[in-house]
């Protein structure tokens, strides 16, 4: 008994099949590329953007990828952060990196700051960051997320320089034992390239600018 021969596909059917295969491969390739390089999503809009002599399109793609990574870290930290208590304009948060007092103006600022430390934006021992035994000057210490990171990296002493009254109060609360032992020194002033008096604008969340 002979086998029935299949009827060859018509030209339109072959074209449709090839198109589907091509689109499937293109979709999978694009998905893989965006998974590893999420910043590529901005390329279709890059031609409309104003070009900067200081930032290439590829640098913008890399920065977009950093922002995506930052967002993922913030989400993970948020899931493991809870409010312990609030008093007199300040909130105490329990986080994966310990407890932090923060001015009661934003419930997101602590996870943003901790995500930056998780990304090691100031480097590590291999890339010029803090090494065991270092004395660290933290200019603009805010509530001390980098102070904590430097201490955890083995810094012998950290000088936390911060002009904002709200942030200084948080520093004092966040590092009671370290201040008492002399391992953390809080310097409640700003730093500049010369000695002078400047106007300081505080934004109420422990940050500010001149």
Residue frames as qw, qx, qy, qz and C-alpha x, y, z in Angstrom:
[[0.000, 0.890, 0.455, 0.000, 0.00, 0.00, 0.00],
 [0.468, 0.390, 0.000, 0.793, 1.62, 3.21, -1.13],
 [0.249, -0.530, -0.391, 0.710, 1.99, 6.33, 1.03],
 [0.245, 0.884, 0.377, 0.126, 0.05, 9.43, 0.05],
 [0.506, 0.146, -0.010, 0.850, 2.35, 12.22, -1.05],
 [0.103, -0.716, -0.377, 0.579, 1.84, 15.60, 0.65],
 [0.407, 0.802, 0.319, 0.299, 0.85, 18.43, -1.57],
 [0.497, 0.048, -0.106, 0.860, 3.59, 21.07, -1.89],
 [0.070, -0.704, -0.386, 0.593, 2.81, 24.44, -0.34],
 [0.405, 0.814, 0.309, 0.279, 1.73, 27.18, -2.64],
 [0.456, 0.386, -0.124, 0.792, 3.96, 30.22, -3.13],
 [0.295, -0.683, 0.031, -0.667, 1.83, 32.49, -0.83],
 [0.857, -0.494, -0.111, -0.094, 1.83, 29.81, 1.86],
 [0.812, 0.034, -0.164, 0.559, 5.62, 29.41, 1.66],
 [0.191, 0.554, -0.087, 0.805, 6.03, 33.17, 1.85],
 [0.555, -0.666, -0.033, -0.497, 3.76, 33.37, 4.90],
 [0.923, -0.318, -0.148, 0.157, 5.63, 30.53, 6.63],
 [0.650, 0.228, -0.152, 0.709, 9.03, 32.12, 5.99],
 [0.079, -0.653, 0.035, -0.753, 7.72, 35.47, 7.23],
 [0.745, -0.602, -0.084, -0.274, 6.45, 33.87, 10.44],
 [0.891, -0.137, -0.150, 0.406, 9.77, 32.09, 11.01],
 [0.424, 0.430, -0.099, 0.791, 11.71, 35.32, 10.37],
 [0.320, -0.684, 0.004, -0.655, 9.49, 37.36, 12.72],
 [0.865, -0.479, -0.143, -0.042, 9.76, 34.68, 15.42],
 [0.784, 0.030, -0.147, 0.602, 13.55, 34.66, 15.20],
 [0.173, 0.549, -0.042, 0.817, 13.63, 38.49, 15.19],
 [0.558, -0.684, -0.093, -0.460, 11.34, 38.63, 18.24],
 [0.898, -0.365, -0.138, 0.206, 13.42, 36.14, 20.23],
 [0.630, 0.236, -0.095, 0.734, 16.64, 37.94, 19.26],
 [0.076, -0.648, -0.003, -0.758, 15.17, 41.30, 20.30],
 [0.731, -0.623, -0.133, -0.245, 13.90, 39.86, 23.58],
 [0.867, -0.182, -0.137, 0.443, 17.33, 38.43, 24.40],
 [0.417, 0.408, -0.051, 0.811, 19.06, 41.71, 23.48],
 [0.303, -0.681, -0.035, -0.666, 16.69, 43.76, 25.67],
 [0.845, -0.493, -0.209, 0.004, 17.07, 41.30, 28.52],
 [0.774, -0.171, -0.078, 0.605, 20.84, 41.76, 28.62],
 [0.267, -0.012, 0.068, 0.961, 20.90, 45.38, 27.35],
 [0.074, 0.713, 0.673, -0.179, 17.58, 47.02, 28.38],
 [0.070, -0.658, 0.027, 0.749, 18.91, 50.43, 27.38],
 [0.198, 0.033, 0.716, 0.669, 18.60, 49.43, 23.71],
 [0.125, 0.674, 0.726, -0.046, 14.90, 50.29, 24.03],
 [0.007, -0.816, -0.117, 0.565, 15.77, 54.00, 23.69],
 [0.378, -0.166, 0.577, 0.705, 17.49, 53.61, 20.30],
 [0.235, 0.582, 0.679, 0.380, 14.28, 54.13, 18.24],
 [0.098, -0.947, -0.304, 0.024, 13.90, 57.54, 19.91],
 [0.596, -0.438, 0.100, 0.666, 17.56, 58.57, 19.90],
 [0.384, 0.310, 0.406, 0.769, 17.38, 60.34, 16.55],
 [0.134, -0.827, -0.390, -0.382, 14.80, 62.76, 17.97],
 [0.589, -0.716, -0.177, 0.329, 16.82, 63.61, 21.05],
 [0.150, 0.956, -0.232, 0.095, 19.14, 66.58, 21.27],
 [0.872, 0.151, -0.288, 0.367, 22.70, 65.33, 20.99],
 [0.434, -0.884, 0.165, 0.056, 25.22, 66.17, 23.70],
 [0.508, 0.677, -0.507, 0.165, 28.96, 66.44, 23.03],
 [0.199, -0.525, 0.719, -0.411, 29.53, 64.89, 26.46],
 [0.604, -0.010, 0.736, -0.306, 27.33, 61.81, 26.13],
 [0.197, 0.190, -0.776, -0.568, 27.21, 59.49, 23.13],
 [0.753, -0.093, -0.258, -0.598, 24.16, 57.46, 22.16],
 [0.737, 0.010, -0.667, 0.108, 25.83, 54.29, 23.42],
 [0.166, 0.113, -0.618, 0.760, 26.58, 55.96, 26.75],
 [0.516, -0.116, 0.100, -0.843, 22.90, 56.88, 26.98],
 [0.811, -0.032, -0.506, -0.292, 22.00, 53.24, 26.29],
 [0.542, 0.056, -0.709, 0.448, 24.32, 52.13, 29.09],
 [0.116, -0.134, 0.425, -0.888, 22.87, 54.73, 31.45],
 [0.698, -0.124, -0.181, -0.682, 19.36, 53.53, 30.69],
 [0.765, -0.020, -0.643, 0.030, 20.48, 50.02, 31.59],
 [0.264, 0.102, -0.630, 0.723, 21.82, 51.34, 34.90],
 [0.412, -0.148, 0.159, -0.885, 18.47, 52.98, 35.61],
 [0.810, -0.094, -0.423, -0.394, 16.68, 49.69, 34.96],
 [0.646, 0.028, -0.674, 0.358, 19.08, 47.90, 37.28],
 [0.008, -0.172, 0.449, -0.877, 18.64, 50.60, 39.91],
 [0.623, -0.174, -0.084, -0.758, 14.86, 50.16, 39.73],
 [0.816, -0.073, -0.564, -0.103, 15.13, 46.40, 40.23],
 [0.441, 0.067, -0.642, 0.623, 17.34, 46.86, 43.28],
 [0.256, -0.191, 0.247, -0.915, 14.96, 49.45, 44.73],
 [0.759, -0.163, -0.309, -0.550, 12.05, 47.04, 44.30],
 [0.749, -0.041, -0.632, 0.193, 13.93, 44.23, 46.05],
 [0.227, 0.103, -0.531, 0.810, 14.94, 46.51, 48.92],
 [0.445, -0.224, 0.006, -0.867, 11.39, 47.88, 49.22],
 [0.794, -0.176, -0.494, -0.308, 10.05, 44.34, 49.62],
 [0.737, -0.193, -0.523, 0.382, 12.33, 43.83, 52.64],
 [0.156, 0.188, -0.281, 0.928, 11.95, 47.25, 54.26],
 [0.344, -0.674, -0.639, -0.139, 9.40, 48.16, 56.91],
 [0.096, -0.677, 0.144, -0.716, 8.61, 51.18, 59.03],
 [0.459, -0.161, -0.743, 0.461, 9.42, 50.72, 62.71],
 [0.173, -0.753, -0.510, 0.378, 8.17, 54.03, 64.05],
 [0.261, 0.625, 0.184, 0.712, 7.77, 57.75, 63.34],
 [0.422, -0.730, -0.370, 0.389, 8.41, 60.65, 65.69],
 [0.186, -0.818, 0.007, 0.544, 8.90, 64.41, 65.46],
 [0.436, 0.808, -0.210, -0.337, 9.33, 64.58, 61.69],
 [0.101, 0.530, -0.830, -0.140, 11.57, 61.51, 61.38],
 [0.942, 0.012, -0.045, -0.332, 10.96, 57.86, 60.51],
 [0.331, -0.506, 0.796, 0.027, 12.94, 54.78, 61.52],
 [0.832, 0.334, -0.255, -0.363, 13.13, 52.11, 58.82],
 [0.694, -0.312, 0.643, 0.088, 14.29, 48.50, 59.07],
 [0.614, 0.661, -0.307, -0.302, 16.16, 47.65, 55.85],
 [0.972, 0.120, -0.127, 0.157, 18.36, 44.82, 54.54],
 [0.531, 0.472, -0.328, 0.622, 21.34, 47.04, 55.43],
 [0.320, -0.187, -0.594, 0.714, 20.23, 47.81, 58.96],
 [0.066, -0.817, -0.548, 0.168, 18.06, 50.44, 60.61],
 [0.315, 0.181, 0.128, 0.923, 18.05, 54.04, 59.38],
 [0.046, 0.725, 0.429, -0.537, 16.41, 57.19, 60.62],
 [0.287, 0.287, 0.490, 0.772, 15.28, 59.35, 57.67],
 [0.187, 0.167, 0.159, -0.955, 13.46, 62.72, 57.54],
 [0.361, 0.433, 0.803, -0.192, 9.71, 62.15, 57.24],
 [0.305, 0.596, -0.124, -0.733, 9.36, 63.67, 53.77],
 [0.632, 0.400, -0.522, -0.410, 9.76, 60.68, 51.45],
 [0.847, -0.224, 0.439, -0.199, 9.12, 56.97, 51.97],
 [0.900, 0.424, 0.030, 0.097, 11.19, 56.08, 48.89],
 [0.176, 0.889, -0.406, 0.119, 14.47, 57.92, 49.52],
 [0.542, -0.547, 0.635, -0.062, 16.04, 55.22, 51.71],
 [0.859, 0.169, 0.477, 0.078, 15.53, 52.46, 49.14],
 [0.555, 0.821, -0.057, 0.122, 16.97, 54.72, 46.41],
 [0.089, -0.842, 0.514, -0.138, 20.08, 55.45, 48.48],
 [0.689, -0.330, 0.643, -0.053, 20.57, 51.83, 49.50],
 [0.847, 0.449, 0.279, 0.057, 20.18, 50.64, 45.90],
 [0.352, 0.879, -0.295, 0.127, 22.99, 53.03, 44.92],
 [0.343, -0.653, 0.664, -0.126, 25.21, 51.50, 47.57],
 [0.855, 0.052, 0.512, -0.062, 24.23, 48.03, 46.38],
 [0.729, 0.670, 0.058, 0.129, 25.48, 49.06, 42.92],
 [0.694, -0.384, 0.091, 0.601, 28.73, 50.24, 44.56],
 [0.372, 0.890, 0.174, 0.198, 28.58, 53.62, 42.86],
 [0.148, -0.922, 0.357, -0.031, 31.71, 54.68, 44.76],
 [0.538, 0.505, -0.673, 0.055, 33.62, 51.52, 43.88],
 [0.910, -0.411, -0.040, -0.035, 34.96, 48.69, 46.01],
 [0.589, -0.654, 0.372, 0.294, 38.40, 47.70, 47.28],
 [0.689, 0.086, 0.536, 0.480, 39.42, 46.49, 43.80],
 [0.359, 0.651, 0.412, 0.526, 38.25, 49.60, 41.94],
 [0.209, 0.398, -0.140, 0.882, 39.47, 52.43, 44.15],
 [0.539, -0.657, -0.259, -0.458, 36.81, 52.22, 46.87],
 [0.474, -0.705, 0.388, -0.358, 37.19, 51.76, 50.60],
 [0.707, 0.197, -0.660, 0.163, 39.75, 49.26, 51.86],
 [0.738, -0.554, -0.358, 0.142, 40.19, 47.88, 55.34],
 [0.596, -0.377, -0.148, 0.694, 41.85, 50.43, 57.63],
 [0.249, 0.462, 0.272, 0.807, 41.05, 53.48, 55.46],
 [0.019, -0.497, -0.404, 0.767, 40.04, 56.87, 56.85],
 [0.211, 0.502, 0.685, 0.484, 37.09, 58.03, 54.76],
 [0.086, 0.295, 0.151, -0.940, 35.82, 61.56, 54.16],
 [0.174, 0.517, 0.812, 0.209, 32.15, 61.39, 53.13],
 [0.010, 0.163, -0.016, -0.986, 31.29, 64.81, 51.70],
 [0.577, -0.023, -0.231, -0.783, 27.51, 65.13, 51.70],
 [0.003, 0.109, -0.976, 0.190, 26.90, 62.15, 53.98],
 [0.560, -0.287, -0.397, -0.668, 23.11, 62.68, 54.11],
 [0.781, -0.461, 0.107, -0.409, 21.64, 60.04, 56.50],
 [0.355, -0.610, 0.707, -0.043, 24.70, 57.82, 56.31],
 [0.956, 0.214, 0.124, -0.154, 24.05, 55.04, 53.80],
 [0.681, 0.578, -0.370, 0.257, 27.60, 55.35, 52.48],
 [0.230, -0.645, 0.588, -0.430, 28.95, 55.80, 56.00],
 [0.850, -0.163, 0.417, -0.276, 27.43, 52.38, 56.77],
 [0.899, 0.432, -0.063, 0.045, 28.85, 50.90, 53.55],
 [0.330, 0.727, -0.495, 0.343, 32.33, 52.26, 54.34],
 [0.478, -0.513, 0.593, -0.396, 32.24, 50.87, 57.87],
 [0.941, 0.060, 0.279, -0.185, 31.11, 47.48, 56.56],
 [0.766, 0.583, -0.217, 0.164, 34.04, 47.57, 54.11],
 [0.825, -0.210, -0.228, 0.474, 36.44, 47.92, 57.04],
 [0.187, 0.752, -0.086, 0.626, 37.06, 51.67, 57.26],
 [0.484, -0.134, -0.581, 0.640, 38.91, 52.58, 60.46],
 [0.027, -0.524, -0.374, 0.765, 37.21, 55.96, 60.68],
 [0.223, 0.576, 0.585, 0.526, 34.60, 57.89, 58.68],
 [0.049, -0.325, -0.204, 0.922, 34.23, 61.67, 58.78],
 [0.184, 0.622, 0.736, 0.194, 30.63, 62.36, 57.80],
 [0.108, -0.191, 0.022, 0.975, 30.45, 65.89, 56.41],
 [0.021, -0.568, -0.761, -0.313, 26.87, 67.16, 56.15],
 [0.024, 0.115, -0.141, 0.983, 25.39, 70.71, 56.39],
 [0.491, -0.393, -0.447, -0.636, 21.68, 69.81, 56.50],
 [0.335, -0.355, 0.575, -0.657, 20.25, 69.90, 60.02],
 [0.886, -0.011, 0.073, -0.458, 17.72, 67.16, 59.26],
 [0.845, 0.321, -0.422, 0.072, 20.39, 64.84, 57.88],
 [0.180, 0.491, -0.656, 0.544, 22.78, 65.57, 60.75],
 [0.617, -0.280, 0.417, -0.606, 20.08, 64.60, 63.23],
 [0.961, 0.135, -0.091, -0.224, 19.62, 61.31, 61.36],
 [0.592, 0.485, -0.568, 0.301, 23.38, 60.72, 61.33],
 [0.166, -0.458, 0.624, -0.611, 23.51, 61.17, 65.10],
 [0.801, -0.109, 0.311, -0.500, 20.68, 58.69, 65.57],
 [0.914, 0.323, -0.209, -0.133, 21.97, 56.17, 63.02],
 [0.705, 0.350, -0.466, 0.404, 25.53, 55.97, 64.41],
 [0.530, -0.793, 0.099, -0.283, 25.21, 56.42, 68.17],
 [0.890, -0.362, 0.176, 0.212, 27.71, 53.66, 69.04],
 [0.740, 0.351, 0.115, 0.562, 30.13, 54.53, 66.24],
 [0.054, 0.838, -0.061, 0.539, 30.17, 58.22, 67.24],
 [0.664, -0.719, 0.149, -0.145, 30.70, 57.27, 70.89],
 [0.898, -0.184, 0.219, 0.333, 33.63, 55.04, 69.95],
 [0.128, -0.744, 0.327, 0.568, 35.17, 57.67, 67.68],
 [0.509, 0.081, 0.744, 0.424, 34.84, 55.55, 64.57],
 [0.219, 0.686, 0.516, 0.463, 32.41, 58.07, 63.05],
 [0.204, -0.374, -0.188, 0.885, 32.94, 61.83, 63.30],
 [0.236, 0.772, 0.568, 0.160, 30.03, 64.06, 62.24],
 [0.277, -0.204, 0.065, 0.937, 31.13, 67.41, 60.84],
 [0.232, 0.716, 0.641, -0.150, 27.95, 69.54, 60.50],
 [0.056, 0.726, -0.157, -0.667, 29.17, 71.92, 57.83],
 [0.786, 0.606, 0.114, -0.052, 29.40, 72.11, 54.06],
 [0.625, -0.328, 0.391, 0.591, 32.59, 71.84, 52.03],
 [0.462, 0.878, 0.081, -0.090, 33.75, 74.15, 49.26],
 [0.798, 0.322, -0.039, 0.509, 36.94, 74.93, 47.36],
 [0.248, 0.405, -0.270, 0.837, 37.62, 78.01, 49.52],
 [0.227, -0.419, -0.687, 0.548, 36.67, 79.31, 52.95],
 [0.153, -0.149, -0.155, -0.965, 33.62, 81.57, 52.61],
 [0.364, 0.278, 0.664, -0.591, 29.97, 81.91, 53.58],
 [0.156, -0.069, -0.733, -0.658, 27.42, 80.53, 51.13],
 [0.631, -0.023, 0.164, -0.758, 23.62, 80.44, 51.04],
 [0.023, -0.057, 0.997, 0.037, 22.33, 76.91, 51.62],
 [0.635, -0.022, -0.159, -0.755, 18.94, 75.76, 50.32],
 [0.224, -0.087, 0.946, -0.217, 17.57, 72.74, 52.19],
 [0.457, -0.085, -0.597, -0.654, 14.84, 70.63, 50.57],
 [0.663, -0.337, 0.226, -0.629, 13.59, 69.20, 53.86],
 [0.986, -0.025, -0.110, -0.121, 14.55, 65.56, 53.23],
 [0.749, -0.510, 0.271, 0.325, 18.11, 65.99, 54.39],
 [0.639, 0.242, 0.357, 0.637, 19.44, 67.13, 51.02],
 [0.039, 0.927, 0.146, -0.344, 20.12, 70.57, 49.64],
 [0.662, 0.406, 0.178, 0.604, 22.35, 72.73, 47.50],
 [0.313, -0.405, -0.119, 0.851, 24.10, 76.05, 47.64]]
